[in-house]
């Protein structure tokens, strides 16, 4: 395993779980919605990174595109199935999920080649 994956996982964990901690410190009532989104976002980011990584040398945009499709599908599934099933507040759950995915997706290219 190359170090890029490990460093990306570490940075994603810090950004996502640190963000969730910060949000829920300010608004404790949002904790179930935000923390569930944080856990989902972290898992999705690791999977998307694993999907994009093999494409780095041949077609990096295709790899990143596949990861983006995965992220989009997860947001839609969470909105339609996850939030109602878990009884979460839809606004905070979706906004935090999208924010966590977007921020860590922007960091992803820094680690794909390493």
C-alpha positions as CSV (number, residue, x, y, z in Angstrom):
1,X,0.0,0.0,0.0
2,X,1.3,3.4,-0.9
3,X,1.5,6.2,1.6
4,X,-0.8,8.5,-0.5
5,X,-3.8,6.4,0.4
6,X,-2.9,6.4,4.1
7,X,-2.3,10.2,4.1
8,X,-5.6,10.8,2.3
9,X,-7.5,8.6,4.8
10,X,-5.9,10.5,7.7
11,X,-6.6,13.9,6.3
12,X,-10.2,13.0,5.3
13,X,-10.8,11.7,8.8
14,X,-9.4,14.9,10.3
15,X,-11.5,17.1,8.0
16,X,-14.7,15.1,8.2
17,X,-14.8,14.2,11.9
18,X,-13.3,17.5,12.9
19,X,-16.0,19.3,10.9
20,X,-18.7,17.1,12.5
21,X,-17.3,17.8,15.9
22,X,-17.2,21.6,15.2
23,X,-20.8,21.7,13.9
24,X,-22.2,19.6,16.7
25,X,-20.3,21.6,19.3
26,X,-22.1,24.7,18.1
27,X,-25.4,23.0,17.5
28,X,-25.7,19.9,19.7
29,X,-29.3,19.1,18.4
30,X,-27.9,18.3,15.0
31,X,-25.6,15.6,16.3
32,X,-27.4,12.5,14.9
33,X,-27.8,14.0,11.4
34,X,-24.3,15.4,11.2
35,X,-22.4,12.4,12.7
36,X,-24.3,9.9,10.5
37,X,-23.4,12.0,7.5
38,X,-19.7,12.1,8.6
39,X,-19.5,8.4,8.9
40,X,-21.1,7.9,5.5
41,X,-18.9,10.6,3.9
42,X,-15.7,9.0,5.3
43,X,-16.6,5.6,3.9
44,X,-17.6,6.9,0.6
45,X,-14.4,9.0,0.2
46,X,-12.2,6.0,0.9
47,X,-14.1,4.0,-1.7
48,X,-14.1,6.8,-4.2
49,X,-10.3,7.2,-3.7
50,X,-9.8,3.5,-4.2
51,X,-11.8,3.7,-7.5
52,X,-10.0,6.7,-8.8
53,X,-6.5,5.5,-7.9
54,X,-6.0,2.9,-10.7
55,X,-7.0,5.4,-13.3
56,X,-4.3,8.0,-12.4
57,X,-1.9,7.0,-15.1
58,X,-4.2,6.1,-17.9
59,X,-7.2,8.5,-17.5
60,X,-7.4,10.4,-14.2
61,X,-10.5,12.3,-15.2
62,X,-12.4,9.1,-15.7
63,X,-11.4,7.9,-12.3
64,X,-12.4,11.1,-10.7
65,X,-15.6,11.0,-12.7
66,X,-16.5,7.5,-11.4
67,X,-15.8,8.7,-7.9
68,X,-18.1,11.7,-8.4
69,X,-20.9,9.5,-9.7
70,X,-20.5,7.3,-6.6
71,X,-20.7,10.4,-4.4
72,X,-23.8,11.7,-6.2
73,X,-25.5,8.3,-5.9
74,X,-24.8,8.1,-2.2
75,X,-26.3,11.6,-1.6
76,X,-29.4,10.6,-3.5
77,X,-29.7,7.3,-1.7
78,X,-29.2,9.0,1.7
79,X,-31.9,11.6,0.8
80,X,-34.4,9.0,-0.4
81,X,-33.7,6.0,1.9
82,X,-31.2,6.8,4.7
83,X,-32.7,9.9,6.2
84,X,-36.2,8.7,6.4
85,X,-35.1,5.3,7.7
86,X,-33.0,6.8,10.4
87,X,-35.4,9.6,11.3
88,X,-32.9,12.3,10.7
89,X,-33.4,16.0,9.9
90,X,-33.0,16.2,6.2
91,X,-31.4,19.7,5.9
92,X,-28.5,19.2,8.3
93,X,-28.0,15.6,7.2
94,X,-27.8,16.5,3.5
95,X,-25.9,19.7,3.9
96,X,-23.2,18.1,6.1
97,X,-22.9,15.1,3.8
98,X,-22.4,17.2,0.7
99,X,-20.0,19.6,2.5
100,X,-17.9,16.7,3.8
101,X,-17.8,15.0,0.4
102,X,-17.0,18.3,-1.5
103,X,-14.2,19.4,0.8
104,X,-12.4,16.1,0.8
105,X,-13.0,15.6,-2.9
106,X,-11.1,18.8,-3.5
107,X,-8.2,17.4,-1.5
108,X,-8.1,14.1,-3.3
109,X,-5.9,15.1,-6.3
110,X,-3.1,16.0,-3.9
111,X,-2.8,12.3,-2.9
112,X,-3.8,10.4,-6.0
113,X,-0.3,10.3,-7.6
114,X,1.6,9.6,-4.4
